[in-house]
């Protein structure tokens, strides 16, 4: 059995495992995208979006409730039982709908239901293991799941069975994580406290909606090929934020939940410094890697590199969201997060719609700028809960990043034509 990891040693394990996980998803996406091209990639794009939704909201906020719980204060096991009942209902309804619909659409719906169920169980178990200091165990589960998803993509590519079978790989990924995240029971007890995670779950839903409303708008206004191009570009641009945000956010929950008074101020400064440093390095890495994407994907994906470049300046700001959310929820202000994310949903959706009426590049630029500005606002609001105001240079940073987006968008428009 793993020994409980010290707080300071947990983050490297989670960053490595998250890197392997996101790397496997990225390689799988690129492999299947090159195999089938923009038109036929749509089912895979849908499955990736469904997987992202499941990972973020299928636990109904229970994972966040586990992370913010104070040491020695388990949650009621009935909360977990209710979550499992809901997961069974989702599987039954989704499987039945898949059989009725049939074909690629039906298979996608059915696979999505199973992904939802096992993802919820995996996320809660991993959160409980992390809360117990079992970071190595969480990392091992995620690495094993990443191996499964990469193997599934290679199998689809090698056997030509149809890209929708990739959904089975996504299901098995979460099954493996459920099996390997073993030391989770200490977070639950028959006489434990109520989870009361409704506000956290609403915040998760709002955050997911913000992260995906641009997909919906682009898919409705532009062509399927442009949607596939945007999905690939966005996934590549968000690969590093996705890699770093999850472990940074989880550790922020643990560190802030454990701290009080002056210790909390120090912990908050520490997690913000960590997020800023990682964000700057991540944004630079995404910008430098952008020209390589069309080379990897092939000529049918020309222009994706420019879209990645337009999205790159928003990367450092994306990493501020998790620490802002962790700060608010551990301070007992989960409902504030719902309000912030609801406002961002409207802003990002409207920006994407306005941009999409002029084309794919303007839509991408509008999403990037709106993300930069809105997350600067959220970060400052979260700091305000602790009595801080935040330096004015944050606004100068947002202005500079927005200007960079505009310049890159002009260059992208000229290059793509």
Secondary structure, DSSP 8 states (H G I E B T S, - for coil): ------HHHHHHHHHHHHHHHHHHHHHHHHHHHHHHHHHHTHHHHHHHHHHHHHHHHTTTTHHHHHHHS-TT--EEHHHHHHHHHHHHHHHHHHHHHHHHH-HHHHHHHHHHHHHHHHHHHHHHHHHHHHHTT-HHHHHHHHHHHHHHHHHHHHHHHHH---GGGHHHHHHHHHHHHHHH--TTGGGEETT-B----HHHHHHHHHHHHHHHHHHHHHHHHS-HHHHHHHHHHHHHHTHHHHHHHHHHHHHHHHHHHH--THHHHHHHHHHHHHHHHHHHHHHHHHHHHGGGHHHHH-GGGTTHHHHHHHHHTTHHHHHHHHHHHHHHHHTT-HHHHHHHHHHHHHHHHHHHHHHHTT-HHHHHHHHHHHHHHHHHHHHHHHHHHTT----THHHHHHHHHHHHHHHHHHHHHHHH-
